[in-house]
Amino acid sequence: MTSPEQADPSAGGALRTRDLVAFVIAAAAPLGFAAGAFPLAIGRGGIGFVGVLLWTGAILAVFAVGYVTMAQHLARPGGLYAFIGAGLGRRAGDGASYVAAMLYALIAAGSIGAFSVFASSAAMNLLDLEVSWIAFAAVAVATMGTLGYRNVDLGAKILGVIISLEIGMILLVSIAIVLQGGADGLSVTPLNPRHVFGHSTGTMFAISIAAFAGFEATVIYGGEVRDRARTIRRATYIAIALMAVIYAFAAWAVIIAYGSNDAVAAANADPINLFFTAADHYLGGWSGDVMQVLVVSSWFATILAFHNAASRYFAAMGRDGLLPRRLGSQHARFGSPYAASLGHTVFTVLFVALFVAIGADPYLDMYVMSSAPALVGIPGLEALASLAILAYFLRNARGHSVWRIRVAPAVAALALAAIVYAICTQISLFTGRTGVINVVLPGSVLVAFALGFVLNGSARTSPADDDPAGAEELLGHAGDTV
């Protein structure tokens, strides 16, 4: 999974386009996503996942047209909630804040399951040690809580090294598979529309959207770049394009590694080792070993990033009275939102303990179930942000073209709304469950939004709080967070 913000890549210097691109892709933890999410997408969605990745990139590129245009006019553009608040009013912005905070908290906690199962697998495969995933989960939670409390984040240079190794391994394995022709020769069958837009399209789009989550982080660093509008615009488009191409190429390579007819069965038979087994076969045993280590580090980077993001949201919302004000406390020595960090750590302990108590699978249950709300919430927030962009510029076009402030946001809103609908109608294919759980998980997004919207009224007293025109100046309360 991904995060909108991990660390400040340049505390005191001007950022260039390539700096922003590298930082966004680093936050996406591509190898962890490829190893952890590709098997789900292919196993439960099908081989059309390759085409869905490309379509998702195209839709998000259209969304980005209005997004980067509006970012030029926000003093402190934070996450999607800032755009929603500026366009649709403070109540809507706070509703979006609740949704984002919930999603980040769940993703961080759920990713403990993915991290633990990959770490346990690596210990067995590399060291011949049988270590329960629960032990790795305990270590991950303790480390996450300690680093979050002390305000420690992965620095840009470390992230740069990690991302270079991750992308390098993804490309090496993918190229090796292609050069050797895969199991049955090279094939473009995964791009066939009947596979891309079949009965499981919603499941594939759900996972595909998650792959790109975090690209919106480019606007956060507007104050640290030269030629803000041009740099952010280029970095956003380049980041989306690179992620679309890299992910689609890697997914296609994995599918042909097993053969178009057998890839789905392989993904369902051994999802944890799908990518590693292909690496071992086509590139050599050393590559699978290296990838297992990188995947573990990639998942922990994701956990820490989302923990810090959730903590900052909780702290900002606590200062605003949308959550207990105690959560807004800042540590005198570390400068961290320590109360919010502790709060999320306690939540994570209870969350993991629940899944341990019921004997759930850390990957198929803990990780998958906690990810389900995000699969609906992320495109939902993006669709709402598109409507906010339309509303914002209806009041004042500010000299921008119709394409940027009318057509592109409208197309993006419709496409993203269609994706949300498809995901909701096919959520059972992702969860692998039937019954009320498939209503509760996506429904939690609506509940969180409603809470934020309603509590806004009880926590605010300024008439400007509900005024979209005044929201831009009022959004600073959380604009300094994620």
N, C-alpha and C positions, 0 to 999 in steps of 0.2 A: 504494500500500500504506500500512499504518499502523504506529504504534508505541505501546507502552504508556507511554512516558514521554519527554518531550523536554526540558523545562526546568521549573524551579520557578516557577510563576506568581505566587507571592507569597512573597517571602523573609521577610517579617516581619509580614504582616497576616493577619487572619481571612478565609478564603475563603467566598464565598456559593455558593448552588446554581448560579447563572448563571455564576460564574467556573469552576466545575468542568465544567459542560456545554460552555462555550466552549473550554476547554483540551482536552477529549477530542476534540471535533469538529475542532479545529485539528490535532491529532495525526493525524487520519484523512486529511488532505490530500484533500478530496473531489473537487476538480477534476482533480487528477492521477489519481485512481482512475477518475473518470468517463471521462476521455479515454483512459486506458490500459487499463482492465479491461472497460469496457462492450463494446467491439468484440469482445473474446475471448468474453465471456459470451453475447452475442447471436449472433456468428458461429459459435461451436462448441456453444452450448447451445440457442439459439432465443429466440423472443420471450417465452416464459414466464418469462424472467428477472425481469420486473416482479413477478409473483406470488411468485416464490421470494424476492425481497428482503423482501416483507412477511411471508412465513412465517418467514424467518430472524429478523427482528426479534421476532416473537412467541415463537419458541423461546428466543431469548437473553433476552427479558424474563422468561420462566419460570425460566431458569437464574439470572438475577440475584436472584430472590427468596431463594434459599438463600445465594447468594454474598454479598450485602450483610448478611444476617443473621449469617453466620459472621464477617464482617469486624469486627463489633463486639467480638469476643472474642479477636482476634489483636492482640498488642501492636504489631507492625510488619508489617501485611499487605502483602507485596510483590506479585509477579506470581502467576500461577496456581500456580507451584511451591510457594509458601508454604502455600497451602490444601491442596495435595496432601500436603505433608510433615506438616502438622498433623493431617490426617485419616487418612492411610495410613502414616505413618512416614517417618523421615528418608531411608531408602533410596529410597523412591518420590519424595520431594521432590527428591533429587539427580538421579534419573533425569529428572525433569521439567526440572530446571535445564539438563541437557545438551541436551535437546530444544530448549528455548527459546533457548539460546545458539547452537545450530546454525542454527535458523530465522532468528534476527536477523542472524547473519553472512551467510547466504545471501541474505536479502532485501536487505540493504544492498549487497552485491556485485552481485546481479542487477539491482537498480534502476539501477545505473550504465548498463546497456544501455538501459533505457527512457528515462532522462534524456537519454542521448546521442543517441538517434534522434529524440526530440522537439526537442532543441536544434538538431540538424543540419537538421531540417525547418523550424524557425523561422528559422534563418539564411538558408535558401534562399528561403522565402516572404516574409520581411520585409526582408531586406537583399540578396537576390539573390546570396548568397555560397554557394559550394559547399564546405562544410567536412566532412571525413570524421567519422563518428561516433567514430572512434578518437581524434581530437584532443580532442573534448569529453569522452570517457571519461578521458583522461589528466589533463585539467584537473580533472574531478570527483574523481578519486582523490587527486590532490595536495591539493586544497582540503579534502576530507574528512579526510585524514590530518593536515594542519596544524591544522585546527580541533579535531579530536579530541585531538591531542597537547597542545594549549594549553588544553583544557577549555572551549572556546567553544561555547555553545549558542544557539539562536535564542531570544531573550527573549519573554516573554508578550505584550508590546505589539506586537512585530513579527508574532508569530503571529496576534494578534488582527486586525491590518490585513489580513494575507494571507488569513485565513479569511473575513473579511467580503467581500473582493473575490471570492474563489472562489465562495462560496455565492451572492453577488449575481449573478455572471455565469451560474451554473447556472440560477438561477431566472428571470433575464431571458430567456435563450435558450428555456427550457422554456415559459414563459408565452407568448412570441412564437409559438412553434410551435403551441401549443394555440389561441390566439386566431385564428390563420390557418387552422386546421383540418387542418394537416399535408398529406401528399400525397394521401390518399384520404378525408379526413374523420376525425373522432374515432372511436375504436373501443376497445372493452374486450376485444377478442380476446386480447390478451396475458395476461389474467386467467383465460382459459378453462382449467379443470383439465387438459384433454388436452395443453395446451402447458406448463403448470406441472409436471405429473407425467408427463412423457413419457420417451422413451428416453435423454434427456440431462440428466435431473434432477440427477444427481450432479455434473456439470460446473458447472451453474448454482449449486448450493448451495456448491460449492467456492469459487467467486469471490465469492459473496454473503457467506459467512462471513468472508472476508478483508476485506470492506468494513467490518465492525464490529470487527475486531481492535483492541484498545486501549481499548474502553469500560471494561474492568476497571481502568483507571488511576485511577478515582475513589477507590478505597479507599486508594491510596497516600498521599493527602493528608489522611487522617483526623485527624492531629495539628494541622492548620492550619485547621480549620473549626469553627464554632460548631454545637452540637447535632449531633455527629458522625453518629449513626445516621440521623437524619431527613435531614440535608443530603446525605449520601452516597447514601441510598436514592433520594431525589428526583432527584438529579443523574444517577444511573445510568439510571433509567427514562426520564427526559427525553432523555438523550443517545441511547439506543437508539431511542426513538420518532422523534426528529428525523432521525436518520440513515436510518431505514427509510423515512420519508415522503419526504425529499429525494431519496434515491437512486431510490426507486421512481417518483416523479414524473418525475425526469429521464430515467430509462430508458424510461418509457412515452412521453415526449415525443420522444425520439430515434427510437424505433420508428415512431411515427406520422408523424414528419418524412419518413421514407422510404416509409412504408406497411407495413402488417403483412405483406404478401406479398413485399416486396422488401428489408426491413430486414436479413435474414440475408445476402443476397447482397451488399448494400452494405457490411456489416461485414467480410465476407471479402475484398471487392475492394480496399478501402482502409482498413484498421483505424486507421492513424495519424491520418487526417484525418476520421474519421466524425463526430466531435462538431464540429470546426471548420467542416466543409462545411455542416452544418446551421445553425450560427450565422451563417455568411456569408449563406446563402439567406434565413433567416427574420428576422434581426435587423440585417443589414448587415455589410459587410466589416470595419468597425472592430472589431466584436465578436470576430470570428475572430482578428484580430491581437492584441487584448488577451488573449484566452484562451490563445493560444500562448505568450505571455510568462509568464502566470500558471502554466501547466502546467509549464513548465521550472523555475520557482522552487519549485513544489509538489513536484516530483520530487526536487529537491536537498534540500529540507527533510526529505523521507522518508529519503533516503540518510543524512543527518547524524544524524537521530534514531535510526535502527537501528544505525548505527555506534557511537554513544555507548551505546546499550542493550547491544549485543554486548560492547563494551569493559568495561562495568561487570560484566556477567556473568562474563567471562573473569577479571577481576581478583578478584572474590569467590571464584570457584572456585579460582583460584591460591592465594589465602590459605588456603583450606581443604584444599589438597593434592589437589584433584580434577583440576587441571591443573598444569603446571610453576609452582612458587612464584614464579618471576621475574615472571610475569604479574601478580602481586598488588602489584607495586611502585607507589608513588605519587610523582609528581614533586614535588620539594621546593619549587619556585617556583609552579607552576601548580596543584598539588593534583590533577592529573589521573591517571587510570590509564594513564600514558603507555606502559608496556611492553605492556599489553593492546591499546591503541590502535594501536601500531606493529605488533603481531602481526596484528591484523585488517587493517591497511592492506597489509601484505606479502601476506596471503592474498588480498586483493582484487586486487592487482597480478597475482598468478599466475593468479587466476581469470579476469580479463579477458584476459590474455595467451593463455590456453588457447583461449578462444573466438575471438580474433583469428587465432591460428595455424591453426585448423581452418576458417577462413572462415565462421563461423556468423553467422546474423542476430542483431543485438543485441536485437531485440524478441521475435521468435518463438522464438528458441533460448535466448539468454542470460537474458532476463527470465522467459520462461515456464518454462524448465527449473528455474531456481533458486527459482521460486515454488511449484512442485509439492509439495515436502515440506511447506511451510507449509499448503497446502490440506488436508492430512491431519493435520498436527501440531496446528494450532490447535483444530479441533473435537475432536481426540483429547484434548488437554490439558483442554479444557472438560468433556468427558465424564468424565474421570478426576477432575477437581475436583468434579463433582457427586457422584460416589461418595464422595469424601473428605468432603464436607459431610454426607452420610448417616452415614458412620462416626463423624465427629466428634460429632454430636449424639445418636447412639445411646448414647454413653457418658454423656452428660448433656444433657438437653433444654433446660436453662437457662430454662425457662418459656416457650419459644416455641411457637407453634401447630403443629399437625400439618402444615398446608399449607406453612409456611415450611421446616420441617426434614425432612419426610418426602415429601409428595406432590410438591411442586415440584422438588426435586432428583432424585427418581426419574424423573419425566416428562422432565426435561431430559437426564438420563443416557441414557435410552432413545432420545429423539429425536436427540441428538447422535451416539450410537453408530450409529444408522441412517444418518445423514448421512455418517459416516466410511465405512461399508460402501458406500454408493452412490458416493461419490467414488472409492474404491479400485477398484470394478468398472468405472468409466467414466473412469478417469484418462487413457486413450488419447485420448479426445475433447478433453481439455484440452491435452495435450502435442502432439497431432497426429502422434504416433509409434506404431509398433508394436514388439513385441518386449520384450526383457528390461528396457529402460529404464523401462517402466511398472511393473516390480516393484522395481527398484533405488531409484527416487525415493521412493515412499512407504515402502519398507522401511528407508530410512535413518533414519526416525523411530524405528523399533523398535530399531535398532542403537544410536542415541544414548542412548535410554532405558536399554538394557541396560548400556551402558558406565557411565553414572552410577550405576546400581543396584549394579553389581559393584564399581566403584572406591570406592564408599562404604565397603564392608567393609574395604578395604585402607588407606583414608585416615583412618578413624575408630577411636577406641579406646574411647570412652565407651559403656557398655551402653545409656545412654539414647538413643543415636543411632537405634536401631531401635524405639524405643518411641513409638507415636503419641501417647500421653498426654503425653509429655515433649517432643514435637517443637515444640509451640507456643512454648516458651521458648527452644528451640535455634535457631529459624529466623532469629534476628537476624543470622546471618553474611551473609546475602544480602538480608535484608529492607530494607537501606538502599540497595540498588542499584535495579534496575528492577522 
